[in-house]
Amino acid sequence: VRGPRFRRLKIGAGHRLDVKASGVFVLGIGHGNKLLTDLYNCHLTKVYTVGGLFGKATDDFSDTGKLVEKTTFDHITRENLERILAVIQGTNHKALLMHSNIDMKTQEAYELAVKGLIRPMGKSPPLITAIRCLQLALPEFQLEIHCLHETQQYLRKIVHEIGLELKSSAVCTQVRRIRDGVFTLDDALLRTQWNLQNIQNAIWDCQFKVKTELEKTL
């Protein structure tokens, strides 16, 4: 649509995705821009599936970057991989508590932990709240990563570091966001579904859970 009545319709982007990533990308339309800001202030967890390939390293940690080195990977087992993931999760959990500024011995901390609400309510470095291996079929693997304040490049670097910890190397083959706070893949519209009626329906369908989350957190 075009014309004067549509020029004042503001559209804002939520947590951005870079050109090599895909998945849930939230937009705010009109009043939705204010809701986007409120949701941003909730510091909600985002969930990604991240693909990796052992045996090579590149200059940008992705499989399309310039090849830096090739390594062996036959010695890698699921047990070794999961041990590294447990270390990453443990280290990030300590950082999460530190940046949340909560005394874990208090009743308040216990109640927040039960509700899954322990998270930094201000700026912090990227934090991983959970990480697990979904699939390992050498040289390929796939992870599920729950995180806060991340960038997609940060997740690619995690894949690279996992490769180093396993005395090999690894590149990231895919970064796909499957959840952004209250929004999941089920809420997302495919490009072929971008029309006024579908967008309007999507807004109506998400109103209640957005309102519920804002009341709970803010």
N, C-alpha and C positions, 0 to 999 in steps of 0.2 A: 504494500500500500504506500501511497505517496500523498503529499499535500500538507497544507499548513496545520491541520488539526493533529498530525502525527509528529510534528517536529519537536514538540515539548515532552514527548514520551522518553523518559530517561531509562537507559538500560545499563546496569552495572555488573561487573564480573566478580565472582567470589574467589575462592582459592584457585589460582591459575594453574594451568597445565602447560608444560613446554611442548615444542613441536614434535618431540620424539615420544611423548606420552599420550595415553588415551584414557577414556573412562568418564566417570561422573564429573561434570563441570557445571556448577550452579550459577545461574544468572538471576539478577533481580530486575523486575520491571516496575517502574513507577514507585509506589509505596514499598515495593519489595527491596529497594535499595537500602532503606532504613533497617529492614529486617536482616539484610545481609550484614550490615554493620553490627547489629545486635548478636547475630550468630557468630561473627568473627570474635566478639568479646567473650563468647562462651568457651573458646579454646577447645573445641570438640575434636575427638580423635578421627583421623582419616585412615582408611584401610586400602592397601594396594596388593595386587599380585605382581610379583617381580620375577622375570625369567633371567636365567644366567647360563653361561657356557664356560666350562672349565677348559684350560689348555692354551689360552692366549690372553695378552694384555694389549690395550690400545691407549692412545693419548687422551681420550675423553671418556674412558670406562665403558663405552658402548660398542656393540658389535660392528658399527659402521665407521668407527674411528680409524685412525692410522695405526697399523700394527706395530707394536713396540717389541714384543717378544712372544715366543711359543714355549710352552712347558708341558711336562708330563702330568697326567691326572689319574692314571690307573690305580694309584694307591689310595684314592679317596673313597671312604665308605660313608654310609648314611650315619653311622654312629659317630664318626669323627665330625661330620658336618653338624649334627645336632648338638654336639659338645660345644662347638664354636658358637652356635646360635644361643645356647644357654648362657654362655659368658657374656655375649652382647646384651642379652635381655637383663641379666643381673646388673651389669654396669649401668645400663640406662635406667633401671629401676631406682638405684641409689641417687642418680642425678635427678630423676623425677621428684623424689621426696625432697631433695635439697631445694630445688627451684619452686616447689609448691609451698615452701615456708610453713610447714605443718609439724607440730610436735606429735610424733606418732604414739606417745603415751597417753594422749588425751581422749576423752569420750567423743569429742568432735571429729578427731581423726578416724576413730573406729567407725562412726556413722557415715562419714564420707567414703571410707574404703568399702563399706557394705554396698553403698549406692554406686560405686565406681566413679566417684567424683573427684578423686585425688588427681589433680593436674595443675600446672602453673596457670594462674589467672593473669599473667603478664608476659612480657617477653622472656624467652629462654632460648638456648641452643636447640637444634633438632633433637627430639627425644623419641625413642622407640619404646612403646609400652608392651608390645608383644611381637614375637617373630617365630615362625615355624616353617618347617620344610613340608611342602605339599607333595613334591615329587622329585625323585632323583633317578635319572636314567643316563648314566655317564655318556658323553660329557655334559649333558643338559640337566638343569635343575630348576625348580620353581619354588619361590618363597611366598608366604603371606606375611605382610608387615603392617602392624598397627602403629601409628606415629602421630606426633604433634610438631608443628612448626618446621616441617621438612620442606625440601625442594626435591624435585624428581632427580636432579643431578646428585644430591646427597644420597639418594637410594642407590644410584648407579655406583657411587663410590663405596657404599657398604658391600656391594657384590664384589668389587675389586679387592677390598680388604679381607673378605672371607676367603677368596682365592689365595691371598698371601699367607693367611693364618694356616691354611691347609697345605702349605709348602708347594703351591702351584700358582696359577693365575686364573682370573676369570673376567669375563666381560658381561655386561647387561644386555639382554636381547629384547626385553619388553618391560615397560612400566605401565600398569593399568590400574587406575583408581576405581575400586569397586564400592567404596562408601566415603561420603564426605559429611561427617556429623550425622544428621538425621536422614540424609538423602542416600539412597542405594541405587544400584543398576535398575531395579524395578521401577524407579521413579523417572529414569532417564528417557528422553525421546531420541530415537534414531534420526539421522539427518533427513531421511525420507518422510519423517512424521512432523517436520517443522511447518505447521500451519496454525492459523489463529485459534481454531477450535481445540486442537490438541494441547496447545500452550495454555489456553484458558482452563481446560480440564486438569492439566498438571498442577496449575496454581491452586485450584480448588482442592484437589486431592491431598496436597501437602500442607494446607493451612493449619489443620488441627495439630499435626505433630510438631510443626515449627512453634506454634503458640505454646504447646505443652513443654517443649524443651526450654524455651525462653523463661517461662514461669518457674521451672524447676531450678534453673541455673542462676538466673539474674535476679 
